[in-house]
Amino acid sequence: MQKLNRRQALQVLGAAPAVAGLAWTDAEAQQAHQHAQQARKAATAIKAAYKPKYFTAHELATVTVLANLIIPADETSGNASATGVPEFIDFMMIDQPTRQLVMRGGIKWLDNECGKRFGQPFVKCTAAQQTEIADALAFPRKAQPNHSHGVRFFSAVRDLTATGFFTSQIGIEDLQYKGNTFVPKWTGAPKEALDHLGVSYDPLAKWYSESAE
């Protein structure tokens, strides 16, 4: 498995093409998440821990903590790891190898930064310290110039986390997405939605709609 030193990690994260290569289609994301979910279910069925296909155990732990910081549990749904997001990200490293160096280099950068700031790698930091470093990277316009590499890495993890979470069953239910549900009769948007937007239906348009029934 390839190891990166600090200089290589910074070179990888500083390369614009690495960031440009982080896009994928909805179909690709859904297929990847299905594979990751299957791997997680198989591990659960035999009561064994998930064995990453690309990440080391330390890297997977780092990704898990970051993903759960990005999407924590709330009153409506579980956190990112509850939906198999770390497994999804691990699968994406195999399915799309162009992401590998960006992710591995980013984890290396994160541990180096936490080592300088807190004296230990990211996963061993306190929850408050982990949140502090995440907050420093989460807002590109507010981030310090010397954190540019970490900002790019964090943005990549955030994109992967959101994709993995919102293509899962829990994420779809959290969005209250109805899909291609047949609607026998369109009665217009709810009054609450119209009031929120400060708009109303044109009376003439409503008359045409009713006349067509």
Buried (B, 14 or more C-beta within 10 A) or exposed (E): EEEBEEEBBBBBBEBEEBBEBBEBEEEBBEBBBBBBBEBBEEBEEEEEEBEBBBBEEEBBBBBBBBBBBBBEEEEEBBBBBBBBBBBBBBBBBBBBEEBBBBBBBBBBBBBBBBBEEBEEBBBBBEEEBBEBBBEBBBEEEEBEEEBBBBBBBBBBBBBBBBBBBBBBEBBBEBEEEEEEEEEEEEEEEEEEEEEEEEEEEEEEEEEEEEEEE
